[in-house]
Amino acid sequence: MSVEARNEQAWTLYGQRQLDRGFMPPVPEAIKWAPWDGVGPGSEILGDLIGRRVLDIGSGAGHYAVHLARAHGARVTAIERSATQHARATLHHGGETGVDWVHGDVIEHLRAAEPYEAAYAVGTLAFLDPHVSLPALRDALATGAPLVFSVLHTDLHGHGPSTTVAPREQQIRLRQEPIPVDMFVLVPHLWEDLLTSYGFQVEAMQLLTAPDADDPVVHQLIRARRLPDRRTRISSRPRSQRPPAPHAAVGVGAIVLGDQGLLLGRHRLGTIELPGGTVEAGEAPEEAVVRELAEETGLTARPKDVLLLGTLVDHVGDVVRVTIGAVISHWEGEPATQPDESVGDWRWCPLDDLPSELFECSAQILTAWRPGLPIDHPPAHFTPYARRTTPSSGRKP
């Protein structure tokens, strides 16, 4: 079964359950881009909508479309692929002035539609292949039209975004049994690369976090704008069909300083190390730090809790080694050895009684952070980043 067909089936089941229980969300005073009240901006980020043609992608129960028509004077086309979700909307708002209710596939609709002057989606674009949806939206939006959408970033289990454009199984959670769906949960920089490559200018990207500190769910809010068509484009190509010879390694190391000291683990080869690892393709250093911290220690943090110290460059044989040091200001959980990880046996070590046999990169990071620490290591060129007002150590909240 295709991603589209599976998701249509899932949302049809969801809509039927909501019809059966008679639930209908009220027409809001503003769009909520994430599930929580008072988190993030509202409808105003779409700009002036009076008299403008606006596309609601995956309109669901239709309450946001009605809001924009009533409060902002927009002419909204609310398109929904799920028959039961469409039925919910038309049952309650079928006669609403300013809203055209469409049951169908958004990609097919866009191929024949007159240009829209704005488009938005609350969660929906995560259920569509961006290599299909984004070029279709580009072709159906007027030049300069805003495209604003929110998508999942980190799920209920703390599973963060992917660095590859591939769907993965997630769940629609209800009081009844959860409904499985396929979603594209991508790192912010990958969304930015996709939008840019398909003719959009990204204006802002924002992570929306739950007000409850125990809730790990994070959503992304992305604001983009359709660029003018270019008559000619400058091409690029690889130097040859062979990949470049590998000659560099890029990694991150995280300083986690708590009440009991500095968090260090033992590698299976015997060295003592900070949490850290290799930066994956398309991944920001902050995202790599958060991912590696979770994978190696079980601790969870957010990218906004990461302060990048700078870049250390040295070499091992013919390989240039690039290490980015970071400080974690806040985290949750207790460190523990994780299955199939090469570093474990995590423990808190006082700064005035650090163990010997530190891994070279960890030692370099620690002396870049605090030059007075009595640690010997091979030389590395350190380029500090601009410092922000962030503490150099933090306690677990």
N, C-alpha and C positions, 0 to 999 in steps of 0.2 A: 504494500500500500504506500502511495506517495505521501510526502510530508503534508501537502495541501489537503489530500483526502482524509488523512488521519486526524488532522486538526479540525477540519470541518465536522467530522463525526463527533469529536470530543466536544466542540462548542454547541453542536446540536443537542447532545445529551445534557450539557450544562443548562442550556436554555429551557429544555423540557423540565428539568428539575425545578428551575425557578418558576416556570409557569405552574407546575403542580402545587408549589407551596404559595403561589400568589404573591411572590415578592417582586417589588418594583422600586428601584431607588428613586428618591425625590429629585426633582429638577434642582440642581445646585446653584449656588451663587457664583461659583468659579469652577474651572476645571481642576481636578486633582490629578496630577501626573503620577503620583504614587498612592498607595493604599491608605495613607495616614492623613488626618486633618492637620492643617497648619504647617505642612512640610513643603518647602519650595514655593515657586511663584504660581500664579494662576493663569487665567485666560488672557491677561493683558500682554503676555509675551507674543501673542499672535499678531499684535498691532491693530490698527484701525480696520475693522471689518464691515463697517456700514455699507450695505449694498453690494458687498463683494461675494463672489462665488467661492465657497469654502468646501473642501472635501473632508468628511469625517471617515477615516479608514478603519473599518471594523467597528461600526457604531454601537453594537451591542444593544442595550436597553434604550438607547437613544436620548438619554437625559442630557448629555453634553451638547448634542446637536440642538436640542430645544433651548438650552441655556444660551447658546450663541445666537440663535435666531431672535429670542426675546430680549436679551440684555445687550446685545451688540449689533443688532440689525443685520446680521449676516444672512446670506442666501445659501443654506447648507444642503449639500447632497450627502445623505447618510447611507453609506453602503455597507451591507452585512451579508456574508456568505452563509451563515447558519440560518436555516429556515425558522427555527424556534426563537432565536434571538431577534430576527426580523419581525416575527409574530408578536413578541413582547412589545417591541417599540411601536408597531402600528396599532396594536390593541389599545394602548394608552395614549398615543400621540399622533394617530393617523391623520387627524385633521389639522395639525399644527401649521399655521401660516409661516412660510419662510423655510420649511424643511421638505425636501424631496426624499422619500424613503425608497431605496433601491435594494432589492434582493438579488445578489449575484457576486461574481468574482471580480475583485477590484482591478486586476490586471487587464481582463477583457474590457471592463468598463472604461479604463483609462485610454485604451487604444482608439475608442470612438468618441471620447468626450471632448467638449470645447475646453479651452484652457482654463484651469482653476487659478484663482488669485491667492489662495492659501490652502494648506493641507496640514492635517494633524492626526496623530494616532496615540492612543493611550494603551500601550502594551502590544498593539496589534502587529507592528512591523517585526517583532521577534518571531512571529509565526510564519513569516514569508522569507523566501530565499532573497537576500539583498541583491544578488546578481540579477534577479528578475524584477524585483519591486522598485529598486532605485532608478534604473534607466526608464522604466515605465512612468514613474512619477516625474522624472526630469522632462520627458516628452509631453506630459500633460499639464505641467505647471507653466504659468506665464513667467517671463523673465523678471527676476527680482522677487518672486513669490516666496513667502516663508514656508518651510517645512519644519514642523516641530513635533517631536515624538519622544515617548519614554519607552524604555525597554528594561528587562531584568538585567541586573549586574551580578548580584550574589543571592543565592537562593536560601530557603529556610534551613538548609543543612550546612550553610557556610561555604557551599561550593561556588567558587568565583567564576569569572568569565573565561572564555577560551580564546586562544590566539590563532585559531583556524576557523575558516568560514564553513562550518559543518553543523548540522542540527544535533541536538542531544535531547534525551528524554527528561522532561520535567513534569510537574503535576499541577492541575487545578485543584486546589484544596477547598473542600466544602464540609458541611456537617456530616454529609454522607461519605461514601467511599471516594477517595481522590480519583480524578480523571487524568490518565496519562496523555501528554501532548509532546510534540517535537518543537523545539525552540532553538533559535540562533541566539546564543548568549555570548556576546563578543566583548573583548576588551575595548575601552574607549578609543584607543588609537587605531584599532582596526575599523571601527565604525567611521572614524574620521577619514581614513584612507579610502574606504569604499565610497563615501559621499563625495570626496574630492575627485576621485577617478570618474565618477558618473555625472559631473557637471554641477556640483553644489559647492558653495562656500560655507564652511562650518564657522558659526559665529560664537557659539558657547556650548560647553559640555559641563554638566553638573551631576555630581553624585548625590542622590537623595537617600538619607539614612533614616531608619526608624527612630522615633522618639524614645522608645523603650530600649535601653542599653542591652537587654537580653535578647533582642530580636536581631538576628544577623542579616536580615534581608536588606539589600541595597538596590535601588533603581538608578538608571542613567536618564537624564533629561538632555536631549540634544536639539540644538537650534541651528538650522541651516537655511540657506537661501539659494534659489535657483539662479545660476549664472547665465549671462548672455551666451548664445551660441557662438562658437568660434568658426570662422570660415576655414582657417587653416590651423593645424596643430603641429608643433615640432615633435618629431618622432624620436624615440630612443630605442636602443637595442643592446643586447649583450655583446661583449667583445667577441665571443665565440659561443658555441653550443656547450662547451664544457664549463662547469662551475669553476670559480677561482680557487687556486690552491689555498687550503686553510693555513692561516699563519697567525691567527689571533684568537684569544679566548676572553669572553666577557662574563664577569660574575659579580655577585653582590654579597655583602656580609653585613649582618645586623647586630648592633649593640643593643642588648636588652638589659637594663640596669634596674634591679629591684631593691627592696629593703635588705635582702640577704646578700646582695652582691651582683656580680656579672654572670649572665647565663652562658655556660660553656658546655660543650659535649665532646665525646671521644669518638674519633673516626675509627673504623675497623682496622685501618692501617697504623693506628696508635697515636696520631697527632690530636691535640686538643684544639677545638675550633669554635668560632662563633656560628650561629645559624646562618645559612646562606647557600648559594649555588649559582647555577648558570642562568643568565638572562635568555629567555626564549624569544624567537622571532616575533616581532610586532608587539612586544611587551615593554611597557614603561618600567624604569628601574624600581619605582615605588611598588608597582604591581608585582614585580619579581620578588621583592623583599617580603611582601605580605604572603605570597604564595609559598615561597620557600620556608618561611617561618611556620606556616600551618603544616606543610608537608613533613618537615623534620621534627618539630617539637609538639605539634597539636595546639599551639597558642594561636589565637586569632587577633588580627589587627586590621585597620583600614588604611588605605593609601594616604589619607590625610593625617594619619598618625606617624608617618614616616618622614624624617628629616634626612635628606641626602647631604653627606659631608663633603664629598668630592671624589675625584678619580685618581687612583693610584696606577701607575704604569711601570711594569718591569718586564723581564723576559725570562723564559725557561727554555733553554736550548734555542731553537729557531722560532719559538712561539712567543708573540707579544701578549702579555697577560695584562688585561684591563680589569681592575677591581674597583667597584663603587661601594664606599662605606656609607652606612646609614645608622641612624639612631631611632629606635621605636619609643615614642613618648607614652603610649597607652596600649594595653593589650588585655586579653581575657583568657582565662584557663590556667591550667597547671602544666608545666613542661613534662613530657614523657617520651620515652623511646617509641618511635613509630615503626610499624611493620615495613620491611623491605627498604629501609633507609640506611645509608652507610654511616651516618652519625647518630649517636644515641647516648645513653647514660648521662642525661642532662643534669647539671647541678649548678648551684649558685656559688660563686667564688668571690671572696672579698677582694677589692681592688688592691689592697696592700699585701695580699698573699696569693697572687696569681700563680697557677702551676707552670712548670716548664714544659718544653716540647710543644709550644704553640705552633699551629700551622702558620706558614710564612704570611699568607694574605691576611689572616686574622691579626697577627702581630702588627702588620703594617697599618691596618685600619685603626687599631687601638692607639698606636702612637701618633697617628694623624689626628685622632680625636683628643687625646691627652698626651702631649709631647713629653711630659714629665714622667710617664710610666717607665720603669726600668726594664725595657724589653729590647733584646737584640734581634735583628732580622736583616735580610738582604736589603740593599737600598732600593727605593722606588720613587719615581717622580710623582709628587702629590699636587693636584690642581684643585684647590677648594672651590666649592660653589658659593654663591651669595647666601649668606646666612639669613634665616628667618627667625622671628620671635617664637622659638619653640624650645622647650627645656631639653637639656642634654641627657637627662635621664627621667624616668617616670615610674610611677607605681602602678600596679595592676588596679584598675578601677573597681 
